[in-house]
Amino acid sequence: MIHVIYKWFRNLFRKQYLTTSEVAHLLNCSYSTIIYWTNKGKLKRYYKSDIGYYKRSEVEALIKNNH
């Protein structure tokens, strides 16, 4: 079980684009908070095949700017 969790985290940290749920998990906040920040312009969502994604680099920049 630990191996599966490790693999999931490793893949999450390698990804260039993240889903809303992945961003919420990474930032330790709720899904609705990510949507709120998106609507307020704090995060930008990009679409591919009607699925919203966030750029990892922009999420990391948000983390750096808020610390």
N, C-alpha and C positions, 0 to 999 in steps of 0.2 A: 504494500500500500504506500509506503514512504517513497518508493521508487517512482510510482505513478505521480504522486504529488510533486516530487522533484522535477520530473520530466515536464509536467505542465508548467511549472514556474520557469524552467529553463527556456521553453518555447515561448512563453509570454514575454520574457525579457529580450528575446531575439527578434520578435516581430517588429516590423516597421510601422504597421497600421494596427490600431487596437479598436475593438468594439466598445460600445458604451459600457457594457458590463465589465469588461477588462479594465477600462480606465477607472471605473468606480472601485474595483478591487485594488488596483494599484495605488490609488489615492486614499483608500480606506474611507470612502464616503458612499452615499446611496446613489442608486441609478438616477433618481429624480434630481439630485444635486447636480449631476453631470448635465442633465437636460436643461436645468435652470441656468447653469453657467454658459451653456451653448446658446440659449435664447438671449442671454445678456451680452454675448460677444466675448466672453472670457476664453472660450474654447471654440475652435472651428471644426465643424463636421464635414467630411468629404464623403461623397456617395459613389458607390460602384454597385450596379445592378439593384438599385433601390435599398441598399444596406448602408447605413451610416458608419463611418470609421473616423478615427482621430489619428493624426500623425504623432508617433511616439516622441519625436523631437519637440513638438509643440507642447505636449503634456509635460515633458521633462523641463522645458523652459518655464512653464507655469509653476512647477515645483520650486525651481531655483529662484524665481522672482518673488515668491511668497515666503521665503525663509530668510 
